[in-house]
Amino acid sequence: MKKKLLLIGLIVAAISSQAFATDWPGFGKDIVVRVGHLNADGLLDIYVQQKTKIVPIMLDDLTIPIPLRPQVGEFVLQQNSVGEFSLVSNLTNAAKQAVKTWAINSAIKVITRDLNIDGAIDVLLGNVGASIPGGKNVIIFASLGNYAPPSVVKNVDAALDQFITDVGSFSDNPNYYQSGVYEVCWIVYIRTLHYDPYTDEYYYSNDPYLYCEERFDPSGFSIPAINFLNTFVPVANSGGIVAQRRRPSRSRSSYETCLESNSSGARWKMAAT
C-alpha cells in the first residue's frame, strides 16, 4: 500500500512540478513541423508539434514512464494572403487532433534559442518559402508562463532578416564588418621648426603630413544590428564594431615633397641662440 501511495505521489509530482521539466522554460528541442489547412482559405498553415517528454521514475525494480506535457501551449501559425503568419491558440479539441494528422515537413528548418534573452527558449522557423510559396520565415517567442501559448509571433521581413544575418555572421566571424571599412587620407600642413646646418639658422615652414582615417560605411548592413552589437557585445576599439583611428605619417614621402611646392607656407628665419 505504501509503495502504491509513493508511486501515485511521484506521478503527481512529475506531472505538476517543474522539478522534472526541462532546464529552461519555453520550447524543447524535439519539435516536428506539420503543414496543412486550418481553415478553407486555400493557404497552407503551420503546426509546430512539440514532442512529449518521457521521464522514467524508478520504483524498486520497476521503471515507470511518465509523459510530461510540453511547456508551451498548442497553437497554429495561420497564413494570410501576403505570406505572413498569425498566432491561433484557441484551438478546439477537434482542431488539436486534426493538426496532428497534417503532413510532416522536414524542409522547414527549426532553430531553438533564447532569441530575445528573456530566459525562455524561442523558435525560429527558416526556409519556409521553399515549402510554402510566398511564406515568410517566422520567430515564435515563448511565454515565460508554463503551458501558455507563445507570447509573440514575428514574421521575418527583409529588415529583420538582415538583422539576424548580421548578428549571426558577426558571431561566427568577428571580421564580418570589415567589408564596410574604407580609408580616407588627406594632407595637413603643420608649421614645423627646422634647423639648417649650412647657415646655422632655424626656420619655420608649413610642411605637409599625410593623415589617414578608417571609416565605416553602414549601407548594406542592418543599423539596428550594429546598435545592438555595440550595446551588448564587448568588442575592442572602445566598444565599437568599427572604430575610427588616425594614423599620422611623419615620413616625408615623394608625394608630400611634390605637394610642398604648392604650400603657401614661407620660411621664417630666426637667429640661432
N, C-alpha and C positions, 0 to 999 in steps of 0.2 A: 504493500500500500504506500509506504514511504517513497519507494522508487517511482511509483506511478505519479505521486504528487510532485516529486522532484522533476520528473520528465515534463509534466504539464507546466511547471514553473519556468523551466528552461525554454520551452517552446514559446510561452507568452513573452518572456524577456527578449527572445530573438526577434519576434515579430514587432514588438512595441519599442524596443530600446535601440539607441544608436550604438551601443557597445559592440554590436555585431555588424554594423553598417560599414560603408567604405570610409577611408581616411578623410576624404574631402566631400563636402556636400555638393550636390549637383549631379551631373551625368557621370555614369560609369563608362568604362572603356568598351564594353561589349554592346555595340549598337548595330542594328540592322536597319537599312533604309528600304522602305517599300514605296512603290509608286502606284497610284490608282485614281479613281474618281470618287470624291466625297459627295459631289452634287452632280447635276446633269448639265453643267455648262460646257462640257467638252474639253475642259482644261485639266491637265494632269496635276494631281496634288501629291504631297509627300507625307508619309507617316514614318516618324523616327521611333522605331521599336527598340526599347531597352530590354535587354535580356534579363531574366530573373536570376538573381544571385542565389546560389545554394550554399548554406552554411551547415557543415556537419557538426552535430552535437554527439559527444561520446557519453555513453552510459553503460558502465561495465563493459561487456563485450559487444554491445550494440552501437552502431553508428546511425544516428537519426538525421536524415537530410531535411533541413528546414529552408523552404523558399522565402527569400526576402523581397518585399515589394520595392520596385525602383523608387529612388528618392524624388524623381521628377514625375509629376502627374502626366497622364496620357494627353496627347494633343495631335493635331494635324496641321500641316502648313498648306493653306489653301491658295492656289494660284489665281491671279487676276489676269486681265487682258493684256497687261504690259509686262508680264513675266515676273512680277513681284509676288511675294508670299505674305500672307497674314496668318495670325495665330487663331486656331479654333480649338478651344479647350473644353467646351461644354458638350462633349460627345455623349450621345445616348449609349446605353448598353449594347444596343444592336449595332451602332456605328463602331464601337470599340471592337466588337467581334468581327465586323466586316473588314476593317482596315488590316487586321492581322492576316487576311487571306490575299491581300494585294501582292503583286509580283515583287520579289526582292530585286533591288537594283544595286549591283556592285560597282557600277561605273561612277556613281556619285561618291566623292571622297569625304571621309569623316575625320575631322581633327578635333580631339578633345583637349581643351586647355582653358585655363582661367584667363580669358581674354580681356576682361575689364578689371582684373586684380581686385575682386571683392571677396575672394575666398571660396567661391563656388565654381565648379568645373562647367564650362560652356562648350558649345558645339559649333564648329564651322563646317558647313556643307559646301564643298567645292566641286568643280566640274559639272555643275548642274545642267548647264546649257547643252552639254554633249548628250544628255539623256532626255531632257525636256527642252525642245526647241524654244529659244527665247527666254528660258528660265534663268533667273539670276542666282548667283551664289548667295547664301544666307547665313547669318550668325544668329544662333539661338542662345540667349543669355539665361542661365538657370537662376531660379529664385533661391534665396537663402533658406526659405522655409521648407521643411520636409513634406514631400508628396504634393507640393504645389506645382501648378503648371509653370512654364517659363515666364520670366518677368517681361522680357522684351524680345522681339524678333526684328532684326535689322537686315534689310536687303543690301547686298554689296553692289553699290553703283560704281561708276568709274573712279570717283574721288576716294571712296573707301577702299576700293581695290588697290589704288596707288598707295594709299596709306599703309595697308597691310604688306604690300610688296616692298616698300621702302624700309619699314621697320624690320621685317623678316630678313631682307637682304643685308641690312646693316648688322643684324645679329649674327649672320653667317660670315660676313666679310666686313671688318671694320674700315676697310678702304673703299667701301661701296660708293661714297660720295665724292671720291677723288675725280670722277669723270666731270664733275661740275666745277672743278677748281681751274682757274686760269690766272696768268701772271700779268700784271701791269707794271711797266717801268717808265720812269721819267727822269729828266735831268734837273738837278738842283744846283744852283750856283751859290757857293758859300765863300764869304770873304775870308781868305786864308793868309796867314802871315808866312812869308818866305825869307830865306837868307841867301844872298848872292855872295859866294866866297870870292869871286873875282873883284867885285867892287867893295866887298866888306860892308855891305849895307843890307838892311831889312826892308822889305816892301810887302804891300798887300796886293792881292789880286782876287778877282771873283773866279774861282775855279769850279769847273763842272764836276759833279759827282752823280753817279748813276744809282738811283734808288729803285728797288723792286718790291712789289707787294702782291701776295697771293690773295685773290678774292674768290668768292663763291657765287656761282650763278644758279639760283634755285629753280629756274624754269626746267620743267621735265621731272621735278620731284614734288612730293606732297609737302606743302608748308606745314600743315598740322603734324605730320610725322617728324619733321625737323624740330618743331617746337616741343613735341613730346619727348624726343630723344635728348634734346638739350636740357630738358627739365628732369627726366627720370634716369638717364643713363650717365654715369660718371665717365667722362672721356677726358683725354688730355687737351692741352691747349686752352686752358682757362674754362673748361666745361663746355666748349662749343664743338659742334660737328666739324666745322672748318674755321680755324682762327686766322685772322689777318695778321701777318707778321712782316715787318720791314726788314730788308736785307741790304744795308748800305754797302756799296762797293767803293773802297778808298783807293784802289789801284787806278792809275791814270791809263786807261786803255787808249788805243789809237782812235777809237770812236770819240772819246771825250776830248782828245787832243784836237781832232778836227772841229769839234763844236766850240772849242776855246776861241777860235778865230772869230766866232760870232758873238763872243761875250762882250758885253758893254762895260765890263769892269776895267778900269785903268789901274796902273800901278802907282802906288804911293810909296815914296822913298822916305826913310827916316834914318837919322844918324845913328850909327852903332854906338852903344854905350860901353 
